[in-house]
Amino acid sequence: PTSALASSPYFNYARLADLSFYMTLMNLSILSFIAFSSMKTLVRAGNPKLLYVPVGFALLAVAQYSLVLAYFDNGVETFIGSLAARIVGLFFIAYATYLVTSKKRMEIAARKAA
């Protein structure tokens, strides 16, 4: 039976599309929660350099929202907008990571010099 599945697989594409839609909604809710909770924490801590991280997660949530819109209208524009928001969001997260790691390297170099 495994060879029959490998030679002629049958996928229920309608159900896979529905599963993809539900997973996108779940990703949207999780990314929104991460963005809001990290925003609250970083505002209380008063660290402005790390505020790029919640902005990045918010842009990832916008990308997921664009995918929800693309599910309903099958537009290329919404899909491209989703990809663009995802890339910019990941850039913000990578930039915040760079800021934090470069600061630590500068502190270590200053300690060695002193």
ZATIVO-524286 format. One record per residue (C-alpha): residue number from 1; residue in one letter; z negated, y negated, x. Coordinates in pm, whole numbers. Layout:
BEGIN
{atom NUM; "a"; {Z; Y; X}};
...
***
This chain:
BEGIN
{atom 1; "p"; {0; 0; 0}};
{atom 2; "t"; {-62; -240; 290}};
{atom 3; "s"; {294; -193; 415}};
{atom 4; "a"; {426; -271; 66}};
{atom 5; "l"; {231; -594; 67}};
{atom 6; "a"; {367; -685; 411}};
{atom 7; "s"; {729; -599; 327}};
{atom 8; "s"; {747; -776; -10}};
{atom 9; "p"; {450; -1002; -67}};
{atom 10; "y"; {398; -1149; -410}};
{atom 11; "f"; {219; -1480; -422}};
{atom 12; "n"; {125; -1647; -743}};
{atom 13; "y"; {233; -1996; -638}};
{atom 14; "a"; {98; -2162; -952}};
{atom 15; "r"; {-250; -2031; -879}};
{atom 16; "l"; {-223; -2130; -513}};
{atom 17; "a"; {-126; -2483; -618}};
{atom 18; "d"; {-427; -2497; -852}};
{atom 19; "l"; {-654; -2371; -575}};
{atom 20; "s"; {-514; -2636; -343}};
{atom 21; "f"; {-584; -2902; -605}};
{atom 22; "y"; {-945; -2786; -650}};
{atom 23; "m"; {-1000; -2771; -274}};
{atom 24; "t"; {-863; -3126; -243}};
{atom 25; "l"; {-1110; -3243; -507}};
{atom 26; "m"; {-1393; -3069; -323}};
{atom 27; "n"; {-1283; -3229; 8}};
{atom 28; "l"; {-1267; -3569; -163}};
{atom 29; "s"; {-1623; -3538; -291}};
{atom 30; "i"; {-1761; -3413; 42}};
{atom 31; "l"; {-1585; -3684; 246}};
{atom 32; "s"; {-1705; -3952; 4}};
{atom 33; "f"; {-2061; -3825; 35}};
{atom 34; "i"; {-2040; -3825; 416}};
{atom 35; "a"; {-1893; -4177; 419}};
{atom 36; "f"; {-2158; -4325; 188}};
{atom 37; "s"; {-2456; -4149; 346}};
{atom 38; "s"; {-2348; -4234; 701}};
{atom 39; "m"; {-2283; -4594; 596}};
{atom 40; "k"; {-2637; -4624; 459}};
{atom 41; "t"; {-2789; -4472; 772}};
{atom 42; "l"; {-2589; -4684; 1016}};
{atom 43; "v"; {-2652; -5008; 828}};
{atom 44; "r"; {-3026; -4938; 837}};
{atom 45; "a"; {-3008; -4855; 1208}};
{atom 46; "g"; {-2817; -5174; 1281}};
{atom 47; "n"; {-2559; -5017; 1511}};
{atom 48; "p"; {-2231; -5202; 1444}};
{atom 49; "k"; {-2021; -4999; 1688}};
{atom 50; "l"; {-2075; -4679; 1494}};
{atom 51; "l"; {-1966; -4833; 1163}};
{atom 52; "y"; {-1615; -4716; 1250}};
{atom 53; "v"; {-1723; -4360; 1166}};
{atom 54; "p"; {-1790; -4418; 793}};
{atom 55; "v"; {-1468; -4622; 774}};
{atom 56; "g"; {-1285; -4323; 920}};
{atom 57; "f"; {-1442; -4085; 669}};
{atom 58; "a"; {-1360; -4327; 387}};
{atom 59; "l"; {-996; -4329; 500}};
{atom 60; "l"; {-998; -3950; 507}};
{atom 61; "a"; {-1127; -3959; 148}};
{atom 62; "v"; {-846; -4200; 57}};
{atom 63; "a"; {-602; -3952; 209}};
{atom 64; "q"; {-743; -3677; -11}};
{atom 65; "y"; {-714; -3906; -314}};
{atom 66; "s"; {-350; -3968; -226}};
{atom 67; "l"; {-298; -3593; -217}};
{atom 68; "v"; {-442; -3571; -569}};
{atom 69; "l"; {-188; -3832; -679}};
{atom 70; "a"; {88; -3644; -498}};
{atom 71; "y"; {-11; -3329; -689}};
{atom 72; "f"; {65; -3500; -1019}};
{atom 73; "d"; {375; -3706; -942}};
{atom 74; "n"; {531; -3510; -654}};
{atom 75; "g"; {616; -3836; -482}};
{atom 76; "v"; {707; -3851; -118}};
{atom 77; "e"; {550; -4196; -87}};
{atom 78; "t"; {203; -4076; -181}};
{atom 79; "f"; {229; -3785; 59}};
{atom 80; "i"; {337; -4013; 345}};
{atom 81; "g"; {58; -4256; 252}};
{atom 82; "s"; {-186; -3968; 265}};
{atom 83; "l"; {-70; -3871; 612}};
{atom 84; "a"; {-90; -4231; 732}};
{atom 85; "a"; {-444; -4275; 595}};
{atom 86; "r"; {-547; -3948; 758}};
{atom 87; "i"; {-411; -4051; 1098}};
{atom 88; "v"; {-575; -4395; 1082}};
{atom 89; "g"; {-905; -4239; 972}};
{atom 90; "l"; {-900; -3993; 1260}};
{atom 91; "f"; {-817; -4282; 1494}};
{atom 92; "f"; {-1126; -4472; 1376}};
{atom 93; "i"; {-1348; -4168; 1432}};
{atom 94; "a"; {-1197; -4108; 1778}};
{atom 95; "y"; {-1238; -4477; 1867}};
{atom 96; "a"; {-1605; -4474; 1765}};
{atom 97; "t"; {-1654; -4162; 1975}};
{atom 98; "y"; {-1490; -4337; 2269}};
{atom 99; "l"; {-1716; -4640; 2226}};
{atom 100; "v"; {-2028; -4426; 2226}};
{atom 101; "t"; {-1927; -4211; 2522}};
{atom 102; "s"; {-1807; -4503; 2734}};
{atom 103; "k"; {-2137; -4684; 2674}};
{atom 104; "k"; {-2331; -4383; 2797}};
{atom 105; "r"; {-2115; -4362; 3108}};
{atom 106; "m"; {-2175; -4727; 3181}};
{atom 107; "e"; {-2553; -4681; 3142}};
{atom 108; "i"; {-2548; -4382; 3377}};
{atom 109; "a"; {-2348; -4579; 3636}};
{atom 110; "a"; {-2593; -4870; 3605}};
{atom 111; "r"; {-2891; -4635; 3656}};
{atom 112; "k"; {-2733; -4487; 3969}};
{atom 113; "a"; {-2668; -4832; 4111}};
{atom 114; "a"; {-3029; -4943; 4055}};
***
